Amino acid sequence: MSSNKDNSNLNIKEDISAETAENKSKIREFGNKLYDFISKAGEMFFLALMKLVTLFVHGILYCIAAFLRGFDRVKKYLVRFFKSVWKVISAPFVRYFKAFKVGSAELSREKRENGAKASFGAFVKFIGRAIFGKRGLAVTLFNYALPVVSCIFLFNIISYATNQTYAIKLTVNGNFVGYIDDETVYSDAEQMLQERINYTGASTDVVTFTNTFEVDMVGYGSTLSTYQVTDRMLQLLDKQIEYGFGVYIGDAYYGTLLDNKKTESALNGLLEKYRTDNPKESVVFEKEIEFVPGLYLSESFINEDSLISLLTSNRKVAAYYTVVEGDSPSTIVSKTGLSYEELARLNPGFNERTRVYVGDKFMITQEEPYLNVIITREEQYNEEIPYDTEYVTTNKRFKGDNLITVPGVNGDSAVVANVSYINGVEVARSVLSRVTLKAPVTRIIAKGTMERPTISANATTTEAGKLIWPLPQGVGTISYGWGGYPGHTGQDILAPYGTPIFAGDSGVVTTIYYEENANYLSCNGGYGNLVVITHDNGMQTYYAHCSAIADIYVGQRVTAGEHIAFVGSTGRSYGNHLHIEVHVNGHKVPPEPYLPL
């Protein structure tokens, strides 16, 4: 019995051992299959990834090459550049791919030589080195990601820092008021608070505060304005306050309104009186008018109708009247609109017998709006362009004599300007553009260089085409002019016998006639002794009835003011005088337009 039982236990142990060995074999076979599957899956994943990346890069390069087709040199450098970039980027991944291929081969050899168990351990070690080794995938990805993450982090730090502002923490009488940009905000608020308390001048109370300043970093837009600080400080006072609209004109506080709509409407109506149809026009008050909402003392509230009446009224201001030519006490009264009594109060001693002189100033009063209005509008107008003067030299005039060879002519320009007025009186003009419509003509004056003879006329400055006075300065009286009597075709100038006669302009002596020439007397109407000069512009001048001819000859060139003859009464004449004629294009013309007045 005992022997059979032992045999039975032995058989059971053998069966268990066989079953255990079979299970181990199955586990080992499963591990080998799992290892093969992971190896093949990893290899296929890297192959697919490399294919996709390669196709993507080739696609980009193809697009770039197509875009740059025809630019072979540029395309070649770009392709080379992108290939270099791609080589640098893909090098680690190519290295991992090759390493996995080599590692797969080594793991297969390890499996064949040492079994699946040893190959599985080698596989785990290989994966660890490939991912977490010194040149592993994790390190490579970290090297690529670190600069990007650092840039993002730095950008966020800079953004945060720039969105922070440093401000002054204000504490008044131990109470935190808020943050301000600088200490002037507090000082302005303190002054504004004092104005709100004493705006009527009835009170001279001075409110004092104890303040402390600390620098602190706050978020953007966290600081208070002067008005906000004033409101918060006002709340610290033991006074009755209400919400309203403080009226500020320039730097002055005029009181507080419960509502400002009616006042704003009245002020807009005041500006409307000055507006025109000019689209480029600005009409504003000289001083800025603000209605500042906030907290104000109850006693500072004023009547809106009274404020409107004040702001739309006129006021009298001091001014001065300057005496001009023809003024007298009565004209000053008439021009200023003030009575003798009113002027006497401003200017003690003024009356109807007061002697006034040009330039004297008398104090007056005049009305102007309580609120000055500035009107700025764009205006278009024409403006004269003054001509320039240029000086040249000429040997056809004596020294000290000038000849205007080209008269100056002013030009014309179209001007666009912003013109500013205060209460209708111009105070400023800013030119925006100026377009020349007609260019000015430069006046050219020729200065004589010839030495002046002993007897000559001072031609000073004359204009081209005009004559100088043909007798000494201040000598000669005009008698008969053109048509003074029938057949008279010149200008008679009475002068004493023997007075020197001068050439009216530079030119050449073309004719000299003497009284004893009988043919001349019979053919030319009794000119007597005559000198004819042909000038450079083709005009001719005749000098008749001369008592004698100076030392000149036909063909001689003479200068304006040069001595050519003497006054007399030869020929058909009835007294000593110079008869001067002007011939233009062979025809006699009135000489008056050519002679100086």
C-alpha positions in Angstrom: 0.0 0.0 0.0 2.8 2.3 1.0 4.8 1.6 -2.1 1.9 2.3 -4.4 1.3 5.7 -2.7 4.9 6.8 -3.2 4.8 5.9 -6.8 1.7 7.9 -7.2 3.3 11.0 -5.6 6.3 10.6 -7.8 4.2 10.6 -10.9 2.4 13.8 -9.8 5.7 15.6 -9.3 6.9 14.6 -12.7 3.7 15.9 -14.3 4.1 19.2 -12.4 7.7 19.6 -13.5 6.8 18.9 -17.1 4.0 21.5 -17.0 6.3 24.1 -15.5 8.9 23.5 -18.1 6.2 23.9 -20.8 5.0 27.1 -19.4 8.5 28.6 -19.2 9.0 27.6 -22.8 5.8 29.4 -23.8 6.8 32.6 -21.9 10.2 32.6 -23.5 8.6 32.2 -27.0 6.2 35.1 -26.3 9.1 37.3 -25.2 11.0 36.6 -28.3 7.9 37.3 -30.5 7.4 40.6 -28.5 11.0 41.6 -29.0 10.8 40.9 -32.7 7.6 42.8 -33.0 9.0 45.9 -31.2 12.1 45.8 -33.2 10.3 45.6 -36.5 7.7 48.3 -35.4 10.5 50.7 -34.4 12.3 50.1 -37.6 9.2 50.7 -39.7 8.3 53.8 -37.7 11.6 55.5 -38.3 11.6 54.5 -41.9 8.1 56.0 -42.3 9.1 59.1 -40.4 12.2 59.6 -42.5 10.2 59.1 -45.7 7.6 61.7 -44.7 10.2 64.2 -43.7 12.1 63.6 -46.9 9.0 64.0 -49.1 8.1 67.2 -47.2 11.6 68.7 -47.7 11.6 67.7 -51.3 8.3 69.3 -51.8 9.5 72.6 -50.3 12.6 72.4 -52.5 10.6 71.6 -55.5 8.3 74.6 -54.9 11.2 76.9 -54.4 13.0 75.6 -57.5 9.8 76.1 -59.5 9.4 79.7 -58.2 13.0 80.5 -59.0 13.1 78.8 -62.4 15.1 80.8 -64.7 17.3 82.1 -61.9 19.7 79.2 -61.9 22.4 80.8 -59.8 20.0 81.9 -57.1 18.2 78.5 -57.2 21.5 76.7 -56.9 22.6 78.7 -53.8 19.1 78.4 -52.2 19.0 74.6 -52.8 22.5 74.3 -51.4 21.5 76.4 -48.4 18.4 74.4 -47.6 20.2 71.1 -48.1 22.8 72.3 -45.6 20.1 73.3 -43.2 18.4 70.0 -43.7 21.6 68.1 -43.3 22.3 69.8 -39.9 18.7 69.3 -38.7 18.3 65.7 -39.9 21.8 64.5 -39.0 20.8 63.3 -35.4 17.8 61.5 -36.7 19.8 59.8 -39.5 22.3 58.8 -36.9 19.5 57.3 -34.8 18.1 55.5 -37.7 21.5 53.9 -38.6 22.0 53.1 -34.9 18.7 51.3 -34.7 19.6 49.3 -37.8 23.0 48.3 -36.3 21.3 47.7 -32.9 18.7 45.4 -34.5 21.4 43.4 -36.1 23.4 43.1 -32.9 20.3 42.1 -30.9 19.5 39.4 -33.5 23.1 38.1 -33.2 22.8 38.2 -29.4 19.6 36.2 -29.5 21.1 33.5 -31.7 24.2 33.2 -29.5 23.0 33.7 -26.0 19.3 33.1 -26.1 16.2 35.3 -25.9 16.7 36.2 -22.2 20.1 37.8 -22.8 18.9 39.5 -26.0 15.9 41.1 -24.2 18.3 42.6 -21.6 20.5 43.9 -24.4 17.4 45.4 -26.1 16.4 47.3 -22.9 20.0 48.6 -22.6 20.0 49.7 -26.2 16.7 51.5 -26.0 18.0 53.3 -22.8 21.2 54.4 -24.5 19.4 55.5 -27.7 16.9 57.7 -25.8 18.7 58.8 -22.7 22.4 58.5 -23.6 24.8 61.4 -24.0 23.8 61.7 -27.7 20.4 60.1 -27.2 17.1 61.3 -28.7 16.0 62.9 -25.5 19.2 65.0 -25.2 19.0 66.0 -28.9 15.3 67.1 -28.6 16.2 69.0 -25.4 19.0 70.8 -27.2 16.6 71.8 -29.9 13.8 72.8 -27.6 15.9 74.6 -25.0 16.6 77.8 -27.1 13.0 78.0 -28.2 11.7 77.6 -24.6 14.3 80.1 -23.4 13.2 82.7 -25.9 9.6 82.2 -25.0 10.4 82.5 -21.3 12.6 85.6 -21.9 9.8 87.2 -24.0 7.3 86.6 -21.2 9.6 88.1 -18.6 10.1 91.2 -20.7 6.4 91.5 -21.4 5.7 91.2 -17.7 8.3 93.8 -16.8 7.2 96.3 -19.4 3.6 96.0 -18.2 4.7 96.9 -14.7 5.1 100.6 -13.8 6.8 102.2 -10.8 4.6 104.7 -9.1 4.5 106.8 -5.9 2.4 105.5 -3.1 0.6 108.5 -1.6 -0.5 108.5 2.0 -2.3 111.7 3.4 -2.9 112.1 7.2 -2.2 108.4 7.6 -4.8 107.4 5.0 -3.8 105.6 1.9 -5.0 107.7 -1.1 -3.6 105.9 -4.1 -0.7 105.8 -6.5 0.5 108.9 -8.5 3.1 109.3 -11.3 5.1 112.0 -9.5 4.9 114.4 -6.6 3.7 117.3 -8.7 0.3 115.5 -9.0 -0.1 115.8 -5.3 1.0 119.5 -5.1 -1.4 120.4 -8.0 -4.2 118.5 -6.3 -3.5 120.3 -3.0 -3.6 123.7 -4.8 -6.8 122.7 -6.6 -8.3 121.7 -3.3 -7.5 125.1 -1.8 -9.1 126.8 -4.8 -12.2 124.8 -4.4 -12.4 125.8 -0.7 -11.7 129.6 -1.2 -12.9 130.1 -4.8 -15.1 133.1 -3.8 -12.4 134.8 -1.8 -14.7 134.9 1.2 -12.6 132.4 3.1 -8.9 132.5 3.6 -8.6 129.2 5.4 -5.5 127.2 4.6 -5.9 123.4 4.8 -2.8 121.5 5.6 -2.0 117.9 5.1 0.7 115.5 6.3 1.8 113.3 3.4 4.3 110.5 2.8 5.6 109.2 -0.5 6.9 105.6 -1.2 8.0 104.2 -4.5 6.2 101.0 -5.4 5.7 98.8 -8.5 2.1 98.7 -9.7 0.2 97.5 -12.7 -0.3 99.6 -15.8 -2.9 102.2 -15.5 -3.1 102.2 -11.7 -2.1 105.8 -11.1 -4.5 108.6 -10.2 -5.0 112.0 -11.9 -4.9 115.4 -10.2 -8.6 115.5 -10.2 -9.0 112.1 -8.6 -6.4 112.9 -5.9 -8.3 116.1 -5.2 -11.6 114.2 -4.8 -10.0 111.7 -2.4 -8.4 114.4 -0.3 -11.6 116.3 -0.2 -13.3 113.3 1.3 -10.8 113.4 4.2 -12.1 116.9 5.2 -14.8 117.4 7.8 -17.0 119.3 5.3 -20.2 118.8 3.4 -19.5 117.7 -0.2 -21.6 116.9 -3.2 -21.1 115.6 -6.8 -21.1 118.2 -9.5 -19.2 119.8 -12.4 -16.4 122.2 -11.6 -16.0 125.0 -14.1 -12.4 125.8 -15.0 -11.5 128.6 -17.4 -7.8 128.4 -18.0 -6.2 127.9 -14.6 -9.1 129.6 -12.7 -11.9 127.8 -10.9 -15.2 129.6 -11.3 -17.4 127.4 -9.0 -19.5 124.2 -9.4 -22.7 123.4 -11.4 -25.2 120.6 -10.7 -25.5 120.3 -14.5 -23.4 121.8 -17.3 -25.5 121.1 -20.4 -27.2 124.6 -20.5 -23.8 126.4 -20.1 -22.2 124.3 -22.8 -25.1 125.1 -25.2 -24.7 128.9 -24.5 -20.9 128.7 -25.1 -21.4 126.9 -28.4 -23.9 129.6 -29.4 -21.3 132.2 -28.6 -18.7 130.4 -30.9 -21.4 130.0 -33.6 -21.5 133.8 -34.1 -17.9 133.8 -35.3 -18.2 130.8 -37.7 -18.4 131.1 -41.4 -19.0 128.7 -44.3 -15.2 128.1 -44.6 -14.8 124.3 -44.2 -11.2 124.7 -43.1 -11.9 126.8 -40.0 -11.4 126.4 -36.3 -13.3 128.5 -33.8 -12.3 128.0 -30.1 -12.0 130.0 -26.9 -8.6 131.5 -26.2 -8.7 129.9 -22.7 -9.6 126.2 -22.4 -13.0 125.7 -20.7 -13.4 122.5 -18.7 -16.4 121.0 -16.8 -14.6 118.6 -14.4 -16.9 116.0 -12.7 -16.1 115.2 -9.1 -16.7 116.0 -5.5 -17.0 119.7 -4.5 -17.9 121.6 -1.4 -21.7 122.2 -1.2 -21.1 125.9 -0.7 -19.2 126.1 -4.0 -22.3 125.4 -6.2 -23.3 128.5 -8.2 -26.4 129.5 -10.3 -26.0 128.4 -13.9 -27.9 131.4 -15.4 -25.6 133.8 -13.5 -22.5 132.1 -14.9 -23.9 132.1 -18.5 -24.7 135.9 -18.1 -21.1 136.5 -17.0 -19.4 134.4 -19.7 -21.5 135.9 -22.6 -21.1 139.5 -21.5 -18.6 142.2 -22.6 -16.1 143.9 -20.4 -14.2 147.2 -20.6 -10.4 147.0 -20.8 -7.7 149.6 -20.9 -6.2 150.6 -24.2 -4.3 153.5 -25.8 -5.2 155.7 -28.8 -2.2 157.0 -30.8 -2.5 160.4 -32.4 -2.2 160.5 -36.2 -1.8 163.3 -38.7 -4.8 165.6 -38.7 -6.0 164.6 -35.2 -7.4 167.1 -32.7 -9.2 166.7 -29.4 -12.6 166.7 -31.2 -11.5 164.0 -33.6 -10.1 161.9 -30.8 -13.5 162.1 -29.0 -15.2 161.2 -32.2 -13.0 158.2 -33.0 -12.9 156.7 -29.5 -16.6 157.3 -28.8 -15.7 158.7 -25.3 -16.7 162.1 -24.0 -14.3 164.8 -22.9 -15.2 164.0 -19.3 -14.5 160.3 -19.7 -11.1 161.0 -21.5 -10.3 163.6 -18.7 -10.8 160.9 -16.0 -8.4 158.6 -17.8 -6.0 161.4 -18.9 -6.0 164.3 -16.3 -6.0 167.7 -18.0 -7.5 166.6 -21.3 -10.0 169.1 -22.8 -11.0 170.7 -26.1 -8.0 173.0 -26.0 -5.4 170.3 -25.4 -2.5 170.5 -28.0 -1.9 167.0 -29.5 1.0 165.9 -31.5 1.5 162.9 -33.9 2.6 159.9 -31.8 1.0 161.0 -28.5 -0.9 158.3 -26.7 -4.1 158.7 -24.7 -5.5 156.1 -22.4 -9.0 154.9 -23.4 -11.4 152.1 -22.5 -12.9 149.7 -25.0 -15.2 146.8 -24.8 -14.2 143.2 -25.6 -15.9 139.9 -25.0 -15.5 138.4 -21.6 -14.2 135.2 -23.3 -11.8 135.9 -26.2 -12.4 133.8 -29.2 -9.7 132.6 -31.5 -10.7 132.0 -35.2 -8.2 130.2 -37.4 -9.2 129.7 -41.0 -7.5 128.8 -44.2 -7.5 131.7 -46.6 -6.4 132.1 -50.3 -5.1 135.4 -51.7 -2.6 136.9 -54.1 0.6 138.4 -52.8 3.0 140.6 -54.6 6.6 139.4 -55.1 9.0 142.3 -54.8 11.6 142.4 -57.6 15.4 142.4 -57.0 17.9 144.9 -58.2 21.1 144.1 -60.0 23.9 146.5 -60.7 26.2 146.5 -63.8 28.6 149.0 -65.2 28.5 151.0 -68.4 30.9 153.3 -70.2 27.9 155.2 -71.7 27.3 157.2 -68.5 29.5 159.5 -66.4 30.6 158.4 -62.9 27.8 159.0 -60.4 25.1 158.6 -63.0 22.9 155.5 -63.2 20.8 154.1 -66.0 17.9 151.8 -65.4 18.3 149.4 -68.3 15.6 147.0 -67.2 12.7 148.4 -65.1 11.9 146.1 -62.2 8.4 144.5 -62.2 6.9 142.9 -59.2 5.7 139.3 -59.5 2.5 137.7 -58.3 1.9 134.6 -56.2 -1.1 132.6 -55.0 -0.9 132.1 -51.3 -2.7 129.7 -49.0 -2.3 130.5 -45.3 -3.8 129.8 -41.9 -4.9 133.2 -40.5 -5.7 133.6 -36.8 -8.0 136.2 -35.3 -8.9 137.1 -31.8 -12.3 138.7 -31.6 -12.0 139.5 -35.4 -8.5 141.2 -35.1 -5.7 139.3 -36.9 -3.0 138.1 -34.6 -1.0 135.5 -36.6 -0.5 134.3 -40.1 1.1 131.0 -41.1 1.7 130.4 -44.8 1.0 126.8 -45.9 1.9 127.1 -49.6 2.9 129.8 -52.1 2.7 129.3 -55.9 4.3 131.8 -58.2 1.8 133.0 -60.8 4.1 135.6 -62.4 7.8 135.7 -61.8 9.3 139.1 -60.9 11.5 140.9 -63.3 14.9 142.0 -61.9 15.6 145.7 -62.2 19.0 146.2 -63.7 20.8 149.5 -63.1 23.9 150.4 -65.1 26.4 152.5 -63.1 28.5 155.0 -65.2 32.3 154.6 -65.4 33.3 157.6 -67.6 35.1 160.5 -66.2 32.8 163.5 -65.8 33.8 166.6 -67.8 33.9 170.1 -66.2 30.5 171.0 -67.7 28.0 168.2 -67.6 24.6 167.4 -66.2 24.1 165.1 -63.2 22.0 162.3 -64.6 21.6 160.6 -61.2 19.3 157.7 -62.0 17.3 157.5 -65.2 15.3 154.8 -66.8 16.1 153.3 -70.2 14.2 155.0 -73.0 13.7 158.2 -70.9 15.6 161.5 -71.1 17.4 163.4 -68.4 16.7 167.0 -67.9 18.6 168.7 -70.7 19.5 171.9 -68.7 21.3 172.3 -65.3 19.4 171.1 -62.3 16.7 173.6 -61.3 17.1 175.7 -64.5 14.4 176.0 -67.1 10.7 176.7 -67.1 8.3 174.7 -69.4 6.3 177.0 -71.7 4.7 175.8 -74.9 4.3 172.0 -75.2 3.2 169.7 -77.9 0.4 171.5 -79.8 0.8 174.7 -77.6 0.1 176.6 -80.8 -0.7 175.4 -84.3 2.2 173.5 -85.8 4.2 173.3 -82.6 5.7 169.7 -82.4 8.1 169.9 -79.4 8.6 171.2 -75.9 9.8 174.8 -75.2 11.9 175.3 -72.1 12.6 178.9 -71.1 16.2 179.5 -69.8 18.7 182.4 -69.7 20.9 183.0 -72.7 24.0 180.9 -72.8 22.7 178.2 -70.4 24.5 174.9 -71.2 22.4 172.3 -73.0 23.1 168.6 -72.3 22.5 165.4 -74.3 19.2 163.8 -73.0 20.6 160.3 -73.5 23.7 158.6 -74.8 24.0 158.3 -78.6 25.8 159.5 -81.7 25.6 163.1 -83.1 24.1 162.6 -86.5 23.3 166.2 -87.6 24.6 169.7 -86.8 23.0 172.7 -88.5 24.0 176.4 -88.2 21.8 179.4 -88.6 23.7 180.8 -91.6 22.7 177.7 -93.6 20.0 179.4 -95.7 18.8 176.0 -97.2 18.1 174.7 -93.7 16.1 177.8 -92.8 14.0 177.5 -95.8 13.5 173.7 -95.6 13.2 173.1 -91.9 11.1 175.8 -90.5 13.7 178.0 -88.7 15.2 175.6 -86.1 18.3 177.9 -86.0 21.4 176.3 -84.6 20.4 172.6 -84.2 21.9 169.4 -82.9 20.4 166.0 -83.7 21.4 162.9 -81.7 20.5 159.4 -82.7 20.3 157.3 -79.5 21.1 153.6 -79.0 17.4 152.6 -79.1 16.8 154.3 -82.4 15.1 157.3 -81.0 16.3 160.8 -82.1 16.3 164.1 -80.2 16.4 167.6 -81.7 17.9 170.6 -79.7 17.0 173.8 -81.6 17.4 177.6 -81.3 20.9 177.2 -79.8 23.0 180.3 -79.4 26.1 178.2 -80.1 27.2 174.7 -80.7 29.7 173.1 -78.2 32.9 171.5 -79.4 31.3 168.5 -80.9 31.2 167.0 -84.4 29.0 164.7 -86.6 29.7 161.1 -85.8 30.9 161.8 -82.3 29.5 159.6 -79.5 28.2 161.5 -76.6 27.0 160.4 -73.1 23.8 161.3 -71.4 24.5 164.7 -69.6 27.4 165.6 -71.9 27.5 169.3 -73.0 26.5 169.8 -76.6 25.2 173.4 -77.0 24.0 176.7 -75.4 20.5 178.2 -75.0 19.7 181.0 -77.4 17.1 182.4 -79.8 18.4 181.6 -83.3 16.1 180.7 -86.2 12.4 181.4 -85.9 12.3 182.2 -82.2 10.9 184.9 -80.0 13.1 184.7 -76.9 15.8 182.6 -75.3 14.7 179.0 -74.9 15.4 175.4 -75.8 13.1 173.7 -78.3 13.4 169.9 -77.9 11.8 167.3 -80.1 11.5 163.6 -80.0 11.4 161.4 -83.1 10.5 157.7 -82.9 10.6 155.6 -86.1 11.0 158.8 -88.1 7.8 160.4 -86.7 7.5 163.3 -84.3 5.9 162.3 -81.0 5.0 164.4 -77.9 8.2 164.7 -75.8 6.5 165.1 -72.5 6.3 161.3 -71.6 10.1 161.1 -72.2 11.2 164.1 -70.1 11.3 164.0 -66.2 8.6 165.9 -64.4 
